[in-house]
Amino acid sequence: MDFLFELWTFLRVRKKLWLAPIILVMLILGGLLIIAEGSVMAPFIYTLF
């Protein structure tokens, strides 16, 4: 949790808040790929990319 707080502070201080949505989307897509790696739905999720 400390890492997320430091990242948010960095983005806020350096006026880089426009990076927050990009980081969030990358985390969501990465999580989706990790979760779907061993599931039956994997071929359907990989066709999205």
HURA-V63645 format. One record per run of one state. SS is the DSSP state (2 for helix, 1 for strand, 0 for the rest). FROM is the first residue (numbers start at 1). LEN is the number of residues. Records with the same first field share a line. If there is no record, write none. Layout:
SS=FROM-LEN ; FROM-LEN
This chain:
0=1-1 ; 14-5 ; 37-5 ; 47-3
2=2-12 ; 19-18 ; 42-5
